[in-house]
Amino acid sequence: MYNSRFARRKEGITAAWEIYSTPTILNRIFNSVHAIDTLRFSSGSSVAYVYESKNKKTMYILMMYSLIKGEGNGQKTISNIKNHAANRGYRIVTTTSIRSPFKKNADRFYERCGFKHAGNDDKHSYYVIENMKRTGVISINSQDEYAYKKSYTTADKITILVSMIAYTFRIRGKEPIVVEIMDKWFDHQSNLPDR
């Protein structure tokens, strides 16, 4: 069960609900697809899916959520991601969505975890953390229980089916759209003159 592609896709759908409160069908499909091609980090009810680019020496947190807040599981999950990145000499980047009703909490969370606020555009706030020191044991594709709220609804099953079709027919080797968005933003920032 722990490596079930179906359960990972369900976590992606749950992430969309936890991040956006009322996600679009595209949010649910994209999150469901992202849960397959990425590394899974978790602690308790906290889950993060991270895309790793060896060429760019960057790890991208594509989605992260915790079903139970205030127990430190999110910080433990970030610690595991930081250890993984530090062992490879990578930086970590992520975004928070302007559309999310939980944006302020997410911003504070990433800053408490050591991320630097790099800036904003009209849709996202961008965060980065670089030069991390290893702080503990790494947990990838954790054997924790999958973290999703409820049983599969008909809408979940349809979303998972559509995501399976999208995954099958997508252009192979292409990075997730959110990775392209983050790279474009950071590349633009690095080309700006110093103020």
Secondary structure as UniProt FT lines:
FT   TURN            2..3
FT   HELIX           5..20
FT   HELIX           25..34
FT   TURN            35..36
FT   STRAND          39..43
FT   TURN            44..45
FT   STRAND          46..53
FT   TURN            54..57
FT   STRAND          58..66
FT   HELIX           73..88
FT   STRAND          91..97
FT   TURN            98..99
FT   TURN            101..102
FT   HELIX           103..112
FT   TURN            113..114
FT   STRAND          116..120
FT   STRAND          124..129
FT   HELIX           154..169
FT   TURN            172..173
FT   HELIX           177..190
//
